[in-house]
Amino acid sequence: GAGVSQSPRYKVAKRGQDVALRCDPISGHVSLFWYQQALGQGPEFLTYFQNEAQLDKSGLPSDRFFAERPEGSVSTLKIQRTQQEDSAVYLCASSFRSNQPQHFGDGTRLSIL
Amino acid sequence: AQSVTQLDSHVSVSEGTPVLLRCNYSSSYSPSLFWYVQHPNKGLQLLLKYTSAATLVKGINGFEAEFKKSETSFHLTKPSAHMSDAAEYFCVVSGGIQGAQKLVFGQGTRLTINP
């Protein structure tokens, strides 16, 4: 498809486990963003890539959260030693350039038991 | 710092009647403002975008929004609601460094359409 693709759509993990969430942006999009959306809240910014460079990671809530985009295309958000408060929908967005509208994927719903 | 406040957490209207979703913004410089819609278990879809061109912005599905600098508002309207409009709506301001459009979201307004 032509949109932003995220996998898995749903992920259940036990507290303390590590998880990895994948984002396939729209082909050719330079900018990639990760957001966290808690239940009943608006999305909150986590981190931003321009190509493979992570230019802003000010929104990552702790050092347990790590994101990468090694080849400037697919990105992975990793959460180590998950905790219950990490339960949320994680949204990925991409844009052709940083000042262009962002296109969102359907998100990964993460539940930590 | 930039922020948006959505004044209503829930709006309920009858099908065929007008829709008004209210949003006030705070920005230290000329902002870019957006409205996004989110249907259940789906991602966010851009409805419309304001970037200091015309103050009245027309979007998809019959929605429009008016930028009022004097009132720091960017309310979303639609003349006639349709059942398919039922969703969560987010008012968004761009806030970033060096041109990056880090989006700052409001808390959302849930729109319910009554038959």
Contacts between the chains, C-beta under 8 A, distances in Angstrom:
chain1	res1	chain2	res2	distance
A	4	B	43	7.3
A	31	B	100	7.2
A	31	B	101	7.8
A	33	B	102	7.3
A	33	B	103	7.5
A	35	B	103	7.6
A	40	B	108	7.9
A	41	B	107	6.4
A	41	B	108	7.4
A	42	B	90	5.4
A	42	B	105	3.3
A	42	B	106	5.6
A	42	B	107	5.3
A	42	B	108	5.2
A	43	B	44	7.3
A	43	B	90	7.6
A	43	B	103	7.5
A	43	B	105	5.1
A	44	B	105	7.1
A	45	B	102	5.0
A	45	B	103	6.7
A	45	B	104	7.3
A	48	B	96	7.6
A	48	B	100	5.5
A	48	B	102	6.2
A	50	B	100	7.5
A	55	B	97	7.7
A	55	B	98	7.6
A	55	B	100	6.4
A	56	B	96	7.3
A	56	B	97	6.3
A	56	B	100	6.2
A	56	B	102	6.5
A	59	B	102	8.0
A	91	B	43	6.4
A	91	B	44	7.0
A	93	B	44	7.7
A	95	B	101	7.1
A	98	B	96	7.4
A	98	B	99	5.2
A	98	B	100	4.6
A	98	B	101	5.7
A	99	B	99	5.7
A	99	B	101	5.9
A	100	B	101	7.7
A	101	B	34	7.5
A	101	B	46	5.3
A	101	B	49	6.0
A	102	B	46	7.7
A	102	B	101	6.7
A	102	B	103	6.6
A	103	B	46	7.7
A	104	B	36	7.9
A	104	B	43	3.9
A	104	B	44	4.2
A	104	B	45	7.5
A	105	B	43	5.2
A	106	B	41	7.3
A	106	B	42	5.6
A	106	B	43	4.4
A	107	B	43	5.8
A	109	B	41	7.9
